[in-house]
Amino acid sequence: PLATEIHSVEQLEMWGKLVPFTCEPGKEYNELASLLFSEPGDSIRLLFHLHKHAFSTGALTLFFLFYITMAVVTYGIAVPSGLFVPSLLSGAAFGRLLGNMAHKLYPNLAYSNTYALIGAAAVLGGMARMTISLTVILLECTGN
């Protein structure tokens, strides 16, 4: 990122959480590794708060397919595990993916992180079937 794109300490901390993996540290980051190898809470924060389309369509597609597949397998094997964070994360990735595609078609639309929030709410609402609680949880995630 350019120094002019970072406006706050929080954004600087988020850019620091991006994983370089096989890239040169401090100059480049691996998009897919940043989503897969970070803690789920950090990945959700990255999807919700990084703007300017920080993740490519290919990386988001691979991450979404991998994560939703693992969530379905986990749900199907009947072991005690949580689906809340995986559904939140996969929904955010799918929403951001749709936001990237919409931005390519109509450049004047909102940034893709807005669509990440809508996607997370949609998948989480479909999985947990809670409305008022979901609204409060997602407002807490945005920090507003």
Secondary structure, 3 states (H helix, E strand, C coil): CCHHHCCCHHHHHHHHCCCCCCCCCCCCCCHHHHHHCCCHHHHHHHHHHCCCCCCCHHHHHHHHHHHHHHHHHHHHCCCCCCCHHHHHHHHHHHHHHHHHHHHHHCCCCCCHHHHHHHHHHHHHHHHHCCCHHHHHHHHHHHCC
